[in-house]
Amino acid sequence: MRSKNDKVTATNMDILDCARQDDLTAQKVEVGIIFQEMLDTATAAAYLAKNKVPIATALRVLTGSRRKKSGGAN
């Protein structure tokens, strides 16, 4: 019989898996940006598509619609 602690553990694992997936996607996006800079946009788009980066993310990244992270100094 499962206790409610088992459910919490499963939920925590789901969160960890999601975070790992986000990190992996972020790494793929970084590689895509490098491909775009070194090669061309078509090559970068093909890489992102092959690696299952969501199309909305790929479009935002490859069209330069990225937000720059502020360093806290405004």
PyMOL Python script that loads the backbone (N, CA, C, O; Angstrom):
from pymol import cmd

cmd.read_pdbstr("""\
ATOM      1  N   MET A   1       0.841  -1.180   0.000  1.00  0.00           N
ATOM      2  CA  MET A   1       0.000   0.000   0.000  1.00  0.00           C
ATOM      3  C   MET A   1       0.888   1.245   0.000  1.00  0.00           C
ATOM      4  O   MET A   1       1.882   1.315   0.722  1.00  0.00           O
ATOM      5  N   ARG A   2       0.515   2.208  -0.810  1.00  0.00           N
ATOM      6  CA  ARG A   2       1.291   3.440  -0.908  1.00  0.00           C
ATOM      7  C   ARG A   2       0.881   4.431   0.165  1.00  0.00           C
ATOM      8  O   ARG A   2      -0.285   4.517   0.550  1.00  0.00           O
ATOM      9  N   SER A   3       1.855   5.165   0.630  1.00  0.00           N
ATOM     10  CA  SER A   3       1.556   6.253   1.552  1.00  0.00           C
ATOM     11  C   SER A   3       1.520   7.547   0.759  1.00  0.00           C
ATOM     12  O   SER A   3       1.919   7.569  -0.405  1.00  0.00           O
ATOM     13  N   LYS A   4       1.049   8.625   1.371  1.00  0.00           N
ATOM     14  CA  LYS A   4       1.029   9.880   0.628  1.00  0.00           C
ATOM     15  C   LYS A   4       2.434  10.420   0.414  1.00  0.00           C
ATOM     16  O   LYS A   4       2.628  11.273  -0.452  1.00  0.00           O
ATOM     17  N   ASN A   5       3.419   9.954   1.169  1.00  0.00           N
ATOM     18  CA  ASN A   5       4.808  10.338   0.931  1.00  0.00           C
ATOM     19  C   ASN A   5       5.304   9.822  -0.416  1.00  0.00           C
ATOM     20  O   ASN A   5       6.120  10.473  -1.070  1.00  0.00           O
ATOM     21  N   ASP A   6       4.807   8.639  -0.838  1.00  0.00           N
ATOM     22  CA  ASP A   6       5.182   8.101  -2.138  1.00  0.00           C
ATOM     23  C   ASP A   6       4.743   9.039  -3.252  1.00  0.00           C
ATOM     24  O   ASP A   6       5.472   9.231  -4.225  1.00  0.00           O
ATOM     25  N   LYS A   7       3.579   9.613  -3.122  1.00  0.00           N
ATOM     26  CA  LYS A   7       3.071  10.532  -4.135  1.00  0.00           C
ATOM     27  C   LYS A   7       3.935  11.791  -4.193  1.00  0.00           C
ATOM     28  O   LYS A   7       4.222  12.291  -5.281  1.00  0.00           O
ATOM     29  N   VAL A   8       4.344  12.297  -3.058  1.00  0.00           N
ATOM     30  CA  VAL A   8       5.193  13.483  -3.019  1.00  0.00           C
ATOM     31  C   VAL A   8       6.519  13.182  -3.707  1.00  0.00           C
ATOM     32  O   VAL A   8       7.022  14.007  -4.470  1.00  0.00           O
ATOM     33  N   THR A   9       7.089  12.012  -3.446  1.00  0.00           N
ATOM     34  CA  THR A   9       8.346  11.629  -4.073  1.00  0.00           C
ATOM     35  C   THR A   9       8.188  11.549  -5.583  1.00  0.00           C
ATOM     36  O   THR A   9       9.054  12.019  -6.320  1.00  0.00           O
ATOM     37  N   ALA A  10       7.102  10.966  -6.048  1.00  0.00           N
ATOM     38  CA  ALA A  10       6.858  10.874  -7.484  1.00  0.00           C
ATOM     39  C   ALA A  10       6.730  12.264  -8.086  1.00  0.00           C
ATOM     40  O   ALA A  10       7.247  12.514  -9.175  1.00  0.00           O
ATOM     41  N   THR A  11       6.058  13.163  -7.402  1.00  0.00           N
ATOM     42  CA  THR A  11       5.915  14.529  -7.897  1.00  0.00           C
ATOM     43  C   THR A  11       7.271  15.215  -7.952  1.00  0.00           C
ATOM     44  O   THR A  11       7.566  15.924  -8.914  1.00  0.00           O
ATOM     45  N   ASN A  12       8.097  15.014  -6.937  1.00  0.00           N
ATOM     46  CA  ASN A  12       9.431  15.604  -6.937  1.00  0.00           C
ATOM     47  C   ASN A  12      10.267  15.065  -8.103  1.00  0.00           C
ATOM     48  O   ASN A  12      11.022  15.813  -8.724  1.00  0.00           O
ATOM     49  N   MET A  13      10.134  13.793  -8.393  1.00  0.00           N
ATOM     50  CA  MET A  13      10.866  13.214  -9.520  1.00  0.00           C
ATOM     51  C   MET A  13      10.389  13.820 -10.831  1.00  0.00           C
ATOM     52  O   MET A  13      11.202  14.074 -11.719  1.00  0.00           O
ATOM     53  N   ASP A  14       9.085  14.058 -10.972  1.00  0.00           N
ATOM     54  CA  ASP A  14       8.563  14.690 -12.185  1.00  0.00           C
ATOM     55  C   ASP A  14       9.156  16.078 -12.360  1.00  0.00           C
ATOM     56  O   ASP A  14       9.505  16.471 -13.473  1.00  0.00           O
ATOM     57  N   ILE A  15       9.272  16.819 -11.274  1.00  0.00           N
ATOM     58  CA  ILE A  15       9.861  18.156 -11.327  1.00  0.00           C
ATOM     59  C   ILE A  15      11.323  18.074 -11.738  1.00  0.00           C
ATOM     60  O   ILE A  15      11.782  18.878 -12.549  1.00  0.00           O
ATOM     61  N   LEU A  16      12.056  17.117 -11.191  1.00  0.00           N
ATOM     62  CA  LEU A  16      13.463  16.956 -11.551  1.00  0.00           C
ATOM     63  C   LEU A  16      13.610  16.587 -13.020  1.00  0.00           C
ATOM     64  O   LEU A  16      14.492  17.102 -13.707  1.00  0.00           O
ATOM     65  N   ASP A  17      12.743  15.688 -13.508  1.00  0.00           N
ATOM     66  CA  ASP A  17      12.791  15.307 -14.915  1.00  0.00           C
ATOM     67  C   ASP A  17      12.505  16.504 -15.802  1.00  0.00           C
ATOM     68  O   ASP A  17      13.146  16.675 -16.839  1.00  0.00           O
ATOM     69  N   CYS A  18      11.553  17.332 -15.408  1.00  0.00           N
ATOM     70  CA  CYS A  18      11.211  18.529 -16.173  1.00  0.00           C
ATOM     71  C   CYS A  18      12.401  19.485 -16.195  1.00  0.00           C
ATOM     72  O   CYS A  18      12.724  20.046 -17.241  1.00  0.00           O
ATOM     73  N   ALA A  19      13.040  19.670 -15.073  1.00  0.00           N
ATOM     74  CA  ALA A  19      14.195  20.558 -14.998  1.00  0.00           C
ATOM     75  C   ALA A  19      15.330  20.034 -15.868  1.00  0.00           C
ATOM     76  O   ALA A  19      16.009  20.805 -16.545  1.00  0.00           O
ATOM     77  N   ARG A  20      15.530  18.722 -15.848  1.00  0.00           N
ATOM     78  CA  ARG A  20      16.577  18.130 -16.689  1.00  0.00           C
ATOM     79  C   ARG A  20      16.261  18.366 -18.161  1.00  0.00           C
ATOM     80  O   ARG A  20      17.152  18.696 -18.944  1.00  0.00           O
ATOM     81  N   GLN A  21      15.001  18.199 -18.539  1.00  0.00           N
ATOM     82  CA  GLN A  21      14.591  18.419 -19.915  1.00  0.00           C
ATOM     83  C   GLN A  21      14.814  19.876 -20.308  1.00  0.00           C
ATOM     84  O   GLN A  21      15.281  20.152 -21.413  1.00  0.00           O
ATOM     85  N   ASP A  22      14.486  20.805 -19.421  1.00  0.00           N
ATOM     86  CA  ASP A  22      14.694  22.221 -19.714  1.00  0.00           C
ATOM     87  C   ASP A  22      16.174  22.524 -19.908  1.00  0.00           C
ATOM     88  O   ASP A  22      16.533  23.293 -20.799  1.00  0.00           O
ATOM     89  N   ASP A  23      17.034  21.934 -19.092  1.00  0.00           N
ATOM     90  CA  ASP A  23      18.476  22.135 -19.238  1.00  0.00           C
ATOM     91  C   ASP A  23      18.957  21.581 -20.570  1.00  0.00           C
ATOM     92  O   ASP A  23      19.774  22.208 -21.246  1.00  0.00           O
ATOM     93  N   LEU A  24      18.460  20.421 -20.949  1.00  0.00           N
ATOM     94  CA  LEU A  24      18.855  19.820 -22.214  1.00  0.00           C
ATOM     95  C   LEU A  24      18.397  20.683 -23.385  1.00  0.00           C
ATOM     96  O   LEU A  24      19.153  20.893 -24.334  1.00  0.00           O
ATOM     97  N   THR A  25      17.172  21.182 -23.323  1.00  0.00           N
ATOM     98  CA  THR A  25      16.675  22.062 -24.379  1.00  0.00           C
ATOM     99  C   THR A  25      17.510  23.333 -24.449  1.00  0.00           C
ATOM    100  O   THR A  25      17.834  23.804 -25.539  1.00  0.00           O
ATOM    101  N   ALA A  26      17.858  23.888 -23.302  1.00  0.00           N
ATOM    102  CA  ALA A  26      18.688  25.095 -23.271  1.00  0.00           C
ATOM    103  C   ALA A  26      20.040  24.841 -23.942  1.00  0.00           C
ATOM    104  O   ALA A  26      20.543  25.691 -24.677  1.00  0.00           O
ATOM    105  N   GLN A  27      20.616  23.683 -23.688  1.00  0.00           N
ATOM    106  CA  GLN A  27      21.892  23.345 -24.314  1.00  0.00           C
ATOM    107  C   GLN A  27      21.741  23.220 -25.823  1.00  0.00           C
ATOM    108  O   GLN A  27      22.604  23.671 -26.577  1.00  0.00           O
ATOM    109  N   LYS A  28      20.649  22.611 -26.263  1.00  0.00           N
ATOM    110  CA  LYS A  28      20.403  22.477 -27.706  1.00  0.00           C
ATOM    111  C   LYS A  28      20.229  23.849 -28.352  1.00  0.00           C
ATOM    112  O   LYS A  28      20.722  24.093 -29.453  1.00  0.00           O
ATOM    113  N   VAL A  29      19.533  24.730 -27.665  1.00  0.00           N
ATOM    114  CA  VAL A  29      19.337  26.090 -28.184  1.00  0.00           C
ATOM    115  C   VAL A  29      20.686  26.802 -28.304  1.00  0.00           C
ATOM    116  O   VAL A  29      20.940  27.480 -29.299  1.00  0.00           O
ATOM    117  N   GLU A  30      21.543  26.654 -27.308  1.00  0.00           N
ATOM    118  CA  GLU A  30      22.872  27.275 -27.371  1.00  0.00           C
ATOM    119  C   GLU A  30      23.663  26.762 -28.571  1.00  0.00           C
ATOM    120  O   GLU A  30      24.325  27.539 -29.259  1.00  0.00           O
ATOM    121  N   VAL A  31      23.596  25.468 -28.820  1.00  0.00           N
ATOM    122  CA  VAL A  31      24.281  24.900 -29.984  1.00  0.00           C
ATOM    123  C   VAL A  31      23.676  25.465 -31.266  1.00  0.00           C
ATOM    124  O   VAL A  31      24.401  25.788 -32.207  1.00  0.00           O
ATOM    125  N   GLY A  32      22.351  25.586 -31.302  1.00  0.00           N
ATOM    126  CA  GLY A  32      21.679  26.159 -32.468  1.00  0.00           C
ATOM    127  C   GLY A  32      22.144  27.580 -32.748  1.00  0.00           C
ATOM    128  O   GLY A  32      22.355  27.954 -33.901  1.00  0.00           O
ATOM    129  N   ILE A  33      22.303  28.368 -31.698  1.00  0.00           N
ATOM    130  CA  ILE A  33      22.780  29.749 -31.852  1.00  0.00           C
ATOM    131  C   ILE A  33      24.201  29.759 -32.417  1.00  0.00           C
ATOM    132  O   ILE A  33      24.526  30.564 -33.291  1.00  0.00           O
ATOM    133  N   ILE A  34      25.031  28.868 -31.915  1.00  0.00           N
ATOM    134  CA  ILE A  34      26.410  28.777 -32.417  1.00  0.00           C
ATOM    135  C   ILE A  34      26.410  28.362 -33.887  1.00  0.00           C
ATOM    136  O   ILE A  34      27.166  28.914 -34.687  1.00  0.00           O
ATOM    137  N   PHE A  35      25.561  27.389 -34.249  1.00  0.00           N
ATOM    138  CA  PHE A  35      25.459  26.984 -35.649  1.00  0.00           C
ATOM    139  C   PHE A  35      25.038  28.160 -36.521  1.00  0.00           C
ATOM    140  O   PHE A  35      25.574  28.361 -37.611  1.00  0.00           O
ATOM    141  N   GLN A  36      24.077  28.931 -36.034  1.00  0.00           N
ATOM    142  CA  GLN A  36      23.612  30.073 -36.805  1.00  0.00           C
ATOM    143  C   GLN A  36      24.735  31.085 -37.017  1.00  0.00           C
ATOM    144  O   GLN A  36      24.904  31.613 -38.116  1.00  0.00           O
ATOM    145  N   GLU A  37      25.500  31.352 -35.959  1.00  0.00           N
ATOM    146  CA  GLU A  37      26.595  32.320 -36.049  1.00  0.00           C
ATOM    147  C   GLU A  37      27.729  31.823 -36.949  1.00  0.00           C
ATOM    148  O   GLU A  37      28.294  32.597 -37.722  1.00  0.00           O
ATOM    149  N   MET A  38      28.061  30.533 -36.846  1.00  0.00           N
ATOM    150  CA  MET A  38      29.209  29.998 -37.580  1.00  0.00           C
ATOM    151  C   MET A  38      28.854  29.520 -38.986  1.00  0.00           C
ATOM    152  O   MET A  38      29.674  29.602 -39.901  1.00  0.00           O
ATOM    153  N   LEU A  39      27.648  29.028 -39.151  1.00  0.00           N
ATOM    154  CA  LEU A  39      27.250  28.462 -40.438  1.00  0.00           C
ATOM    155  C   LEU A  39      26.159  29.329 -41.062  1.00  0.00           C
ATOM    156  O   LEU A  39      26.447  30.293 -41.772  1.00  0.00           O
ATOM    157  N   ASP A  40      24.901  28.975 -40.788  1.00  0.00           N
ATOM    158  CA  ASP A  40      23.794  29.780 -41.289  1.00  0.00           C
ATOM    159  C   ASP A  40      22.509  29.409 -40.563  1.00  0.00           C
ATOM    160  O   ASP A  40      22.462  28.438 -39.808  1.00  0.00           O
ATOM    161  N   THR A  41      21.478  30.194 -40.803  1.00  0.00           N
ATOM    162  CA  THR A  41      20.207  29.995 -40.108  1.00  0.00           C
ATOM    163  C   THR A  41      19.552  28.677 -40.506  1.00  0.00           C
ATOM    164  O   THR A  41      18.958  28.008 -39.661  1.00  0.00           O
ATOM    165  N   ALA A  42      19.647  28.297 -41.763  1.00  0.00           N
ATOM    166  CA  ALA A  42      19.031  27.048 -42.222  1.00  0.00           C
ATOM    167  C   ALA A  42      19.626  25.837 -41.503  1.00  0.00           C
ATOM    168  O   ALA A  42      18.899  24.925 -41.109  1.00  0.00           O
ATOM    169  N   THR A  43      20.932  25.831 -41.335  1.00  0.00           N
ATOM    170  CA  THR A  43      21.597  24.730 -40.628  1.00  0.00           C
ATOM    171  C   THR A  43      21.167  24.699 -39.168  1.00  0.00           C
ATOM    172  O   THR A  43      20.905  23.632 -38.613  1.00  0.00           O
ATOM    173  N   ALA A  44      21.096  25.871 -38.551  1.00  0.00           N
ATOM    174  CA  ALA A  44      20.670  25.957 -37.153  1.00  0.00           C
ATOM    175  C   ALA A  44      19.232  25.478 -37.001  1.00  0.00           C
ATOM    176  O   ALA A  44      18.916  24.751 -36.059  1.00  0.00           O
ATOM    177  N   ALA A  45      18.361  25.882 -37.921  1.00  0.00           N
ATOM    178  CA  ALA A  45      16.955  25.472 -37.867  1.00  0.00           C
ATOM    179  C   ALA A  45      16.827  23.960 -38.033  1.00  0.00           C
ATOM    180  O   ALA A  45      16.035  23.319 -37.342  1.00  0.00           O
ATOM    181  N   ALA A  46      17.596  23.403 -38.940  1.00  0.00           N
ATOM    182  CA  ALA A  46      17.564  21.954 -39.145  1.00  0.00           C
ATOM    183  C   ALA A  46      18.026  21.213 -37.889  1.00  0.00           C
ATOM    184  O   ALA A  46      17.431  20.206 -37.504  1.00  0.00           O
ATOM    185  N   TYR A  47      19.075  21.708 -37.261  1.00  0.00           N
ATOM    186  CA  TYR A  47      19.574  21.101 -36.019  1.00  0.00           C
ATOM    187  C   TYR A  47      18.508  21.136 -34.930  1.00  0.00           C
ATOM    188  O   TYR A  47      18.248  20.125 -34.277  1.00  0.00           O
ATOM    189  N   LEU A  48      17.890  22.304 -34.734  1.00  0.00           N
ATOM    190  CA  LEU A  48      16.878  22.436 -33.683  1.00  0.00           C
ATOM    191  C   LEU A  48      15.671  21.541 -33.961  1.00  0.00           C
ATOM    192  O   LEU A  48      15.132  20.923 -33.043  1.00  0.00           O
ATOM    193  N   ALA A  49      15.250  21.469 -35.214  1.00  0.00           N
ATOM    194  CA  ALA A  49      14.116  20.609 -35.576  1.00  0.00           C
ATOM    195  C   ALA A  49      14.456  19.142 -35.335  1.00  0.00           C
ATOM    196  O   ALA A  49      13.651  18.399 -34.773  1.00  0.00           O
ATOM    197  N   LYS A  50      15.633  18.730 -35.753  1.00  0.00           N
ATOM    198  CA  LYS A  50      16.063  17.333 -35.575  1.00  0.00           C
ATOM    199  C   LYS A  50      16.122  16.965 -34.096  1.00  0.00           C
ATOM    200  O   LYS A  50      15.874  15.819 -33.723  1.00  0.00           O
ATOM    201  N   ASN A  51      16.453  17.944 -33.261  1.00  0.00           N
ATOM    202  CA  ASN A  51      16.585  17.692 -31.829  1.00  0.00           C
ATOM    203  C   ASN A  51      15.328  18.041 -31.039  1.00  0.00           C
ATOM    204  O   ASN A  51      15.364  18.176 -29.816  1.00  0.00           O
ATOM    205  N   LYS A  52      14.220  18.184 -31.756  1.00  0.00           N
ATOM    206  CA  LYS A  52      12.898  18.356 -31.155  1.00  0.00           C
ATOM    207  C   LYS A  52      12.766  19.568 -30.237  1.00  0.00           C
ATOM    208  O   LYS A  52      12.055  19.522 -29.233  1.00  0.00           O
ATOM    209  N   VAL A  53      13.453  20.645 -30.588  1.00  0.00           N
ATOM    210  CA  VAL A  53      13.246  21.912 -29.888  1.00  0.00           C
ATOM    211  C   VAL A  53      11.923  22.469 -30.398  1.00  0.00           C
ATOM    212  O   VAL A  53      11.720  22.524 -31.611  1.00  0.00           O
ATOM    213  N   PRO A  54      11.020  22.881 -29.519  1.00  0.00           N
ATOM    214  CA  PRO A  54       9.714  23.385 -29.968  1.00  0.00           C
ATOM    215  C   PRO A  54       9.870  24.494 -31.013  1.00  0.00           C
ATOM    216  O   PRO A  54      10.736  25.361 -30.898  1.00  0.00           O
ATOM    217  N   ILE A  55       9.004  24.444 -32.040  1.00  0.00           N
ATOM    218  CA  ILE A  55       9.109  25.376 -33.155  1.00  0.00           C
ATOM    219  C   ILE A  55       9.025  26.828 -32.694  1.00  0.00           C
ATOM    220  O   ILE A  55       9.727  27.684 -33.231  1.00  0.00           O
ATOM    221  N   ALA A  56       8.176  27.118 -31.708  1.00  0.00           N
ATOM    222  CA  ALA A  56       8.051  28.497 -31.214  1.00  0.00           C
ATOM    223  C   ALA A  56       9.374  28.965 -30.603  1.00  0.00           C
ATOM    224  O   ALA A  56       9.766  30.120 -30.770  1.00  0.00           O
ATOM    225  N   THR A  57      10.047  28.080 -29.908  1.00  0.00           N
ATOM    226  CA  THR A  57      11.339  28.417 -29.303  1.00  0.00           C
ATOM    227  C   THR A  57      12.380  28.643 -30.393  1.00  0.00           C
ATOM    228  O   THR A  57      13.123  29.624 -30.362  1.00  0.00           O
ATOM    229  N   ALA A  58      12.427  27.726 -31.356  1.00  0.00           N
ATOM    230  CA  ALA A  58      13.400  27.846 -32.444  1.00  0.00           C
ATOM    231  C   ALA A  58      13.192  29.143 -33.217  1.00  0.00           C
ATOM    232  O   ALA A  58      14.163  29.833 -33.528  1.00  0.00           O
ATOM    233  N   LEU A  59      11.957  29.483 -33.531  1.00  0.00           N
ATOM    234  CA  LEU A  59      11.675  30.718 -34.256  1.00  0.00           C
ATOM    235  C   LEU A  59      12.114  31.942 -33.466  1.00  0.00           C
ATOM    236  O   LEU A  59      12.732  32.856 -34.013  1.00  0.00           O
ATOM    237  N   ARG A  60      11.790  31.954 -32.180  1.00  0.00           N
ATOM    238  CA  ARG A  60      12.153  33.090 -31.333  1.00  0.00           C
ATOM    239  C   ARG A  60      13.674  33.261 -31.289  1.00  0.00           C
ATOM    240  O   ARG A  60      14.188  34.375 -31.389  1.00  0.00           O
ATOM    241  N   VAL A  61      14.376  32.153 -31.141  1.00  0.00           N
ATOM    242  CA  VAL A  61      15.832  32.202 -31.024  1.00  0.00           C
ATOM    243  C   VAL A  61      16.480  32.603 -32.351  1.00  0.00           C
ATOM    244  O   VAL A  61      17.371  33.452 -32.380  1.00  0.00           O
ATOM    245  N   LEU A  62      16.038  32.000 -33.426  1.00  0.00           N
ATOM    246  CA  LEU A  62      16.704  32.216 -34.710  1.00  0.00           C
ATOM    247  C   LEU A  62      16.347  33.544 -35.375  1.00  0.00           C
ATOM    248  O   LEU A  62      17.066  34.013 -36.257  1.00  0.00           O
ATOM    249  N   THR A  63      15.238  34.147 -34.952  1.00  0.00           N
ATOM    250  CA  THR A  63      14.878  35.439 -35.528  1.00  0.00           C
ATOM    251  C   THR A  63      15.384  36.598 -34.681  1.00  0.00           C
ATOM    252  O   THR A  63      15.104  37.758 -34.984  1.00  0.00           O
ATOM    253  N   GLY A  64      16.123  36.294 -33.629  1.00  0.00           N
ATOM    254  CA  GLY A  64      16.719  37.347 -32.812  1.00  0.00           C
ATOM    255  C   GLY A  64      15.777  37.975 -31.827  1.00  0.00           C
ATOM    256  O   GLY A  64      16.049  39.065 -31.324  1.00  0.00           O
ATOM    257  N   SER A  65      14.661  37.310 -31.532  1.00  0.00           N
ATOM    258  CA  SER A  65      13.690  37.860 -30.591  1.00  0.00           C
ATOM    259  C   SER A  65      14.010  37.466 -29.157  1.00  0.00           C
ATOM    260  O   SER A  65      13.126  37.446 -28.301  1.00  0.00           O
ATOM    261  N   ARG A  66      15.271  37.154 -28.896  1.00  0.00           N
ATOM    262  CA  ARG A  66      15.664  36.757 -27.544  1.00  0.00           C
ATOM    263  C   ARG A  66      15.723  37.973 -26.644  1.00  0.00           C
ATOM    264  O   ARG A  66      16.131  39.057 -27.061  1.00  0.00           O
ATOM    265  N   ARG A  67      15.310  37.775 -25.407  1.00  0.00           N
ATOM    266  CA  ARG A  67      15.466  38.828 -24.398  1.00  0.00           C
ATOM    267  C   ARG A  67      16.836  38.691 -23.782  1.00  0.00           C
ATOM    268  O   ARG A  67      17.292  37.587 -23.485  1.00  0.00           O
ATOM    269  N   LYS A  68      17.468  39.787 -23.599  1.00  0.00           N
ATOM    270  CA  LYS A  68      18.762  39.757 -22.913  1.00  0.00           C
ATOM    271  C   LYS A  68      18.503  39.805 -21.413  1.00  0.00           C
ATOM    272  O   LYS A  68      17.699  40.602 -20.930  1.00  0.00           O
ATOM    273  N   LYS A  69      19.198  38.936 -20.689  1.00  0.00           N
ATOM    274  CA  LYS A  69      19.050  38.918 -19.238  1.00  0.00           C
ATOM    275  C   LYS A  69      19.773  40.122 -18.663  1.00  0.00           C
ATOM    276  O   LYS A  69      20.927  40.395 -18.996  1.00  0.00           O
ATOM    277  N   SER A  70      19.073  40.836 -17.794  1.00  0.00           N
ATOM    278  CA  SER A  70      19.714  41.997 -17.177  1.00  0.00           C
ATOM    279  C   SER A  70      20.545  41.538 -15.993  1.00  0.00           C
ATOM    280  O   SER A  70      20.208  40.568 -15.314  1.00  0.00           O
ATOM    281  N   GLY A  71      21.603  42.231 -15.767  1.00  0.00           N
ATOM    282  CA  GLY A  71      22.475  41.905 -14.641  1.00  0.00           C
ATOM    283  C   GLY A  71      22.080  42.602 -13.369  1.00  0.00           C
ATOM    284  O   GLY A  71      22.851  42.645 -12.411  1.00  0.00           O
ATOM    285  N   GLY A  72      20.862  43.158 -13.351  1.00  0.00           N
ATOM    286  CA  GLY A  72      20.387  43.820 -12.166  1.00  0.00           C
ATOM    287  C   GLY A  72      20.688  45.309 -12.152  1.00  0.00           C
ATOM    288  O   GLY A  72      20.173  46.040 -11.305  1.00  0.00           O
ATOM    289  N   ALA A  73      21.510  45.757 -13.073  1.00  0.00           N
ATOM    290  CA  ALA A  73      21.844  47.166 -13.136  1.00  0.00           C
ATOM    291  C   ALA A  73      20.964  47.837 -14.185  1.00  0.00           C
ATOM    292  O   ALA A  73      21.122  47.591 -15.381  1.00  0.00           O
ATOM    293  N   ASN A  74      20.050  48.671 -13.746  1.00  0.00           N
ATOM    294  CA  ASN A  74      19.169  49.391 -14.670  1.00  0.00           C
ATOM    295  C   ASN A  74      19.433  50.855 -14.656  1.00  0.00           C
ATOM    296  O   ASN A  74      18.778  51.608 -15.377  1.00  0.00           O
TER     297      ASN A  74
END
""", "prot")
cmd.dss("prot")
cmd.show_as("cartoon", "prot")
cmd.util.cbc("prot")
cmd.orient("prot")
